[in-house]
Amino acid sequence: MLVMAAATAVAQKPPSVVEHVIVHKEAGRYGGWPANHGVWSWGSEILVGFELGHFKDNPTGHDIDYSKPAEHVLARSTDGGKTWKLERPEGLRPPPGARIANVPADMQGRAPVDCPGGLDFTAPGFVATFRMTSIHDGESRYHYSTDKGRTWQGPCKLPNFGQPGIAARTDYIVNGKHEMIAFLTAAKSNRKEGRVIAVRTQDGGASWHMLSYIGPEPDDFAIMPSSVRVGPGDIVTAIRRRQWIDVYRSTDNGESWRFVNQAVNATGGNPPSMVRLADGRLVVTYGYRLAPQGIRARISKNNGLTWGPEIVLRQDGGGSDLGYPRTVVRPDGKLVTAYYFNESADKERFIAATIWDPGE
């Protein structure tokens, strides 16, 4: 049952959970981090990426076995998120010898190359996924597909944009046929993760140039953005801080940014996923890592200037190693939020999804 964290005026149609579903669950395995890989949708068809490793109890971090190789995989739904099928495309294999966030790759793929350029970002089946080698100061790359993620090209090299290193995850906005803005995490001056930057290509991926820093260099970290366009030159991005979520806005298509507010200002939050509904409302979903652990959301009716009460989508997690959601909007207006989850701290991590109605 969905719980409102604070009393508000009764909405004409309040948010409500439709159902929770399993995307992929496998005994002894660690399914994690959809926010790193990305999610895409075409009507009722939804594709989500995630990492599939091996479970191992680790009291100081994620419960993944850092000595065993992991796969980069996808799950696809053709019925609006109700059922899913696992896919293992060869084109998503990491480069030879790569360790991704200190986890070795399972099956090694191609070495990164310079992108030929001329990619049509507006093609109906185009998708891209941005990947890192280190969460701090490594090199990054991207893969792309022109057939809805069934086959993948690349990896293509990403420059470091004059930064100590780039920890790329998947967050981008297509501006036109050959123009895209990507939002990346750069290492700070101490070579640690991170600080968010906006970068742009205008020649279909042949070259990339830095547009701007989003916010000042943080005291701890500012990482893992999720961005939406709200107007011709207006972009809103939500950024993960240590356990809260900052919101920034650009009115010049990413050239400069101003701090708006905090979508989540309490402890316990982790990476945001932000989408824009057909009526213009913004929805941010995020993992909640304090008891009771689960997945939560908030809604803004004014492009992030203010946010409504916290919505608890679920609070039945068995431990704090969960979250990293990505959300899409279905044609019927319902949302599908995919994330990694656990039912007990000492059991496998799996990919789940919540189908829910944001109300009116």
Secondary structure, DSSP 8 states (H G I E B T S, - for coil): --EESS-----SS--EEEEEEEEE--TTEEEE-HHHH-EEEETTEEEEEEEEEEB---TTS-SB-TTS-BEEEEEEESSTTSS-EEE--GGG---TT-EETTEEBSS-----B-------TTSTT-EEEEEES-SSS--EEEEEESSTTSS-EEEEE---TTSS-EE--S-EEE-SSS-EEEEEEEE-TTS-EEEEEEEEESSTTS--EEEEESSS--SS--EEEEEEE-SSS-EEEEEE-SSSEEEEEESSTTS--EEEEEEE-STTB---EEEE-TTS-EEEEEEE-SSS-EEEEEEESSTTSS----EEEE---SSS--EEEEEEE-TTS-EEEEEEE-SSTTS-BEEEEEEEE---
